[in-house]
Amino acid sequence: MTLSTTKDTNFQTTVEQLEAHRTARTKALVFVSPSNPTGAVYPADEIAAIGEWAAAHGIWVITDEIYRQLVYGDATFSSLPEVAPAAAERTIITDGVAKTYAMTGWRVGWAVAPLAIAKGMGKLQSQITSNVCNVAQAAALAALTGPQDAVVDMRTAFDRRRRYAVDALSAIDGIAVVEPEGAFYVFPSFEGVLGRDIAGRRVDTTLELTEVLLEEAKVAVVPGEAFGSPGYVRLSYALGDDDLAEGIARIAELLTR
């Protein structure tokens, strides 16, 4: 079971949704905040309610915190085992350096888990992959223990691009945008542009739309179908300001051509 949300979700409704999907076979919940692809950030009381629900039913929680330092505006990051201590003994935290420190490709990450689980994970990992190379480990250690000024600078740049992306996409007819509060993605609805002929092709799904965007506008985005959300498209704003503006301008030009 995997859970993500938008900032408009009521936490009581979230727990009710979880309970509606729980069966005797439910063993674990994958929880992501800040979220990919929506950029949603769960408030502390909602996270606490989710953790308490999991603890009450003996469900493990695998919580992905890799975007924890990329939070904007009034949103704040909260770690599930901190706000829901009852769930801590059945929680596995995953994190890494790829997002906060722009070290994508270095393949350095970690998990924080109860000792018995950590030992089991170590045994499994030793049989399916080799160890992280020494250079990558040294670089990750330097990133984590060194000055954090670059993290602040990157978060400021992401925040600027986030606000620009929301405004620019919202100005395009047929696109509806919920403002992301974290990570570096925006996940707008393109349902208002589906059913049209675009560049001479009938486009009925966002999967078809992303093909047209790539072929005609040379803009690569991810269709919502990849996340179980047809009608939506994920755009990343982890790129230069000029490239972001150019990409959205090409989308707007194609859709209004």
C-alpha angles and dihedrals in degrees: 000000000000125000132199132155148184122241090257094065115113111226094225088055090048092056090045089052091050092050091049090058098041116109135172087269096055108117106157145017122214106214122189125185123188084036135227118235102012101042088225120156119205117226117239095252092053092049090049091052092050092048092048090050091051092047092049091056098038093246121156118232122212103194120193110210100169093120095045095119094046101079125132143198116357094338118112131196119239126185114227098226090051096053094034105039092171088068096048096093089058099039129105116194119205124194142148147173100259098095110028094040099032090240097139108157095030088094096215119148140134145201131222111208144146109289097252091051092045091053091050091048090050092053092049094046092051090060099047106036140024122242124280108269118259094244092055092047092051091047092049091049090051091050094050098043101033131081113310097208091110090057091055091047092050092048090051091051092047091050091053092049091045092057092044092050092050093049096043095046093044089057091062114093113246097021121108119193132197108202111247117228100197148010115038105278137097118204109196127177114247093182089114092065098044120104092042134113107249120185089346095309129107107237116197102155136040088239088063091041094056089052091054092046091052096045100039105027098025090231119137117211133154119250118234089238087078088064099038091259110109113191093042132091129203118222123183121218093192092114139080120301093242093048091049092051091047093050095051091044089055091051091050092048093050095047094047097039 
